[in-house]
Amino acid sequence: MMAALRAGARDTGEQADGWHFQQARDFFLRGVGAFEAGRLEQAERHFAAALSLVPGRPSTLTNLGAVRLKLGRTEDALALLEEERPVREDQRVPIPGLFVWLER
C-alpha cells in the first residue's frame, strides 16, 4: 500500500536537476518513515522540504496533504490536494491506498 505512495513515479513534466531531485527523494522517504512512525509534524517538515526542491510533484503534494489532514489542518490539506489534481478532468485517476492510509 505505501509502495504506491512511496514510489512517486509520476513526474510533473518539469525536470529538476539530479541533485535537487535526489535531495527531494531523500526528504520524501524520510517523510514516509516519519508518518509510519506516527511523527506527523516531522513528516510534514520532510514533505514540505521535498516540495520546495521539486515543486508540483504529485506524490509529494498528496502525501503532504494527507499529513495535514491527519493534523486537522483541512483547509491547508485541501489546497495541496487541489493543486495535485490534473488540469483536465479525463486525466484524473484515484490515488491507490490514500484513504486506507489516512485511516491509520
C-alpha positions as CSV (number, residue, x, y, z in Angstrom):
1,M,0.0,0.0,0.0
2,M,2.7,2.5,0.9
3,A,4.7,1.4,-2.0
4,A,2.4,3.3,-4.4
5,L,2.8,6.4,-2.2
6,R,6.5,5.8,-1.7
7,A,7.3,5.4,-5.3
8,G,6.4,8.8,-6.6
9,A,6.9,7.7,-10.1
10,R,4.8,10.2,-12.0
11,D,6.7,13.4,-12.9
12,T,5.3,16.9,-13.3
13,G,6.9,17.5,-16.7
14,E,9.3,20.0,-15.1
15,Q,12.8,18.5,-15.0
16,A,14.6,19.0,-11.7
17,D,18.4,18.7,-11.8
18,G,19.7,15.5,-10.4
19,W,20.9,16.9,-7.1
20,H,17.6,18.6,-6.3
21,F,15.7,15.5,-7.3
22,Q,17.8,13.2,-5.2
23,Q,17.5,15.5,-2.2
24,A,13.8,15.8,-2.7
25,R,13.5,12.0,-2.9
26,D,15.5,11.7,0.4
27,F,13.2,14.1,2.2
28,F,10.2,12.4,0.7
29,L,11.3,9.0,2.0
30,R,12.1,10.5,5.4
31,G,8.6,11.9,5.4
32,V,7.1,8.4,4.7
33,G,9.2,7.0,7.5
34,A,8.2,9.7,10.0
35,F,4.5,9.2,9.1
36,E,4.7,5.5,9.5
37,A,6.3,6.1,13.0
38,G,3.5,8.5,13.9
39,R,5.7,11.6,13.9
40,L,3.3,13.8,11.9
41,E,5.0,17.1,12.4
42,Q,8.3,15.7,11.4
43,A,6.7,14.1,8.3
44,E,5.2,17.4,7.4
45,R,8.6,19.1,7.5
46,H,10.2,16.5,5.3
47,F,7.4,16.5,2.7
48,A,7.5,20.4,2.7
49,A,11.2,20.3,2.2
50,A,10.9,17.8,-0.7
51,L,8.2,20.0,-2.3
52,S,10.4,23.1,-2.1
53,L,13.1,21.3,-4.1
54,V,10.8,19.8,-6.7
55,P,7.6,21.9,-6.7
56,G,4.4,20.4,-8.0
57,R,5.4,16.8,-7.6
58,P,2.1,14.9,-7.3
59,S,3.3,12.2,-4.9
60,T,4.7,14.9,-2.5
61,L,1.6,17.1,-2.8
62,T,-0.6,14.1,-2.0
63,N,1.5,13.0,1.0
64,L,1.8,16.5,2.4
65,G,-1.9,16.9,2.0
66,A,-2.6,13.6,3.8
67,V,-0.4,14.6,6.7
68,R,-2.1,17.9,7.1
69,L,-5.4,16.2,7.0
70,K,-4.2,13.9,9.9
71,L,-3.0,17.0,11.7
72,G,-6.5,18.5,11.4
73,R,-5.4,21.3,9.0
74,T,-8.2,20.6,6.5
75,E,-8.0,23.9,4.5
76,D,-4.2,23.6,4.0
77,A,-4.6,19.9,3.0
78,L,-7.4,20.6,0.5
79,A,-5.3,23.4,-1.1
80,L,-2.5,20.9,-1.7
81,L,-4.8,18.2,-2.9
82,E,-6.4,20.6,-5.3
83,E,-3.0,21.6,-6.7
84,E,-2.3,17.9,-7.3
85,R,-5.4,17.4,-9.4
86,P,-4.6,17.3,-13.1
87,V,-5.9,20.1,-15.3
88,R,-8.2,18.0,-17.4
89,E,-11.0,16.1,-15.8
90,D,-10.3,13.0,-18.0
91,Q,-6.8,12.7,-16.6
92,R,-8.0,12.2,-13.1
93,V,-7.1,8.8,-11.5
94,P,-7.7,7.5,-8.0
95,I,-4.8,7.6,-5.6
96,P,-4.3,4.0,-4.5
97,G,-4.4,3.4,-0.8
98,L,-4.7,7.0,0.2
99,F,-7.9,6.7,2.2
100,V,-6.8,3.4,3.8
101,W,-3.5,5.2,4.7
102,L,-5.4,8.1,6.3
103,E,-7.5,5.7,8.5
104,R,-4.4,4.6,10.4
